[in-house]
Amino acid sequence: MSNKAWGGRFSEKPEDWVDEFNASVGFDQILIKYDVQGSIAHAKMLAKQDIISQADCDAIIKGLTEILKDYENGNLPLDISLEDIHLNIEHELIKRIGDAGGRLHTGRSRNDQIATDMHLYTKDEVNEIISLINAFQQTIVDIAEKHIETIMPGYTHLQRAQPISFAHHILTYYWMLDRDKTRFQDSLKRIDISPLGAAALSGTTYPIDRHTTQESLEFANLYENSLDAVSDRDYIVETLHNISLTMVHLSRFAEEIIFWSSAEANFVTLSDAFSTGSSIMPQKKNPDMAELIRGKVGRTTGHLVSMLTTLKGLPLAYNKDMQEDKEGLFDAIHTIKGSLRIFDGMIASMTVNVNQLQSAVEQDFSNATELADYLVNKGVPFRTAHEIVGKLVLWAIQHNVYLLDVPLTQYKDAHASIEADIYEYLKPENCISRRTSYGSTGHDAVKKQIEVIKQKFKTTNE
Ligand code: ARG
């Protein structure tokens, strides 16, 4: 006799290599905890509705609990000819408790079963991702608070543009991650829904109660349409998108860390614990963690595109194509959780080279806009001021000096209104502290920004 749950209709047995192609148990076993949880909720509901006896229900719960324990202790053999985790568990349950085990699948299909497992799993993982983002944001804010007055060059086109505060720069990543966090939080509305009881596609003739299973699995809501319940993979696409975008943000930050830790910049020094050496060049200390995070965006973006492509043109309701929703999601979740943890540790332990950042700002022309603003304050139209400063910058380049070293006579030649106070005016720290506009890099504005962030932390952690 075939060991297949669906063996009755078949007279021929698939070859091993066909079984292997068909099987998902190699990867869907990570859902075992949720599968057992869903089955217990289903069995309890069947007993409550008098569809199975209380004695059968008790035997099922005991059997499933033991199966899960055995799996966790490495004592549950899994068989690829039994396809997936659902059929492996059911087979084992029937082996252990007999007919009662065979009654578990009443009024249910693997189609609503796998959907239930995936909803439970995704909900747990998204909640964990949200806490990891939160912890990472906290680390960013802790660093920012120590560096409100640390000055660095702000860039556009990777050319030095205007001096900014180091705190202001890294807080940008706080805000990116904040949008990511709210996207994950919002997605829970579409993840936290129970498909259980939709059965294969059309519902069932047994007097089941879907609200009971919804409540015992603590789902906030339930699908209103049984076909939709078993066909919907939107929440997986959405989670993959949210992961991909967060990874894109992490890769931008990682790129900055890689540049900052180069000898050319030397703006930060990574701790040894988050760096690696070279097998040939003894002097090397490489930012491998940041590079890996930057590189892993390839896979998360790939998983998003592959899920969208798998779903394209799929007719209703369940199709086996949908088994392809798992490995990409599992890998994307594993990747983002690892990346967030590593990034957090990496920046918490890095040294910010304050003096190096300060001297980088002193050796550039990033105070040129300030000189133009100085002239504007003396009544010169901005366009004219821009032209005058452009010429002064050219003069300085030709004479191998920066704006703070240009002699006053030269300034006077450029425009009579320039006075000796220009040297104080052009100091990078003064360029920053003069910025008072809301959300700017000025010290008071950054302090205000940190206050807003702390208030947000307080309200979300309440
Ligand atoms: N392993 C399957 C999956 O992951 C479970 C659902 C199978 N349903 C079916 N009708 N073959 O999609």
Boltz pocket constraint, residues with backbone or C-beta under 6 A from the ligand:
constraints:
  - pocket:
      binder: B
      contacts: [[A, 24], [A, 28], [A, 83], [A, 84], [A, 110], [A, 111], [A, 114], [A, 318], [A, 319], [A, 320], [A, 322], [A, 323], [A, 324]]
      max_distance: 6.0
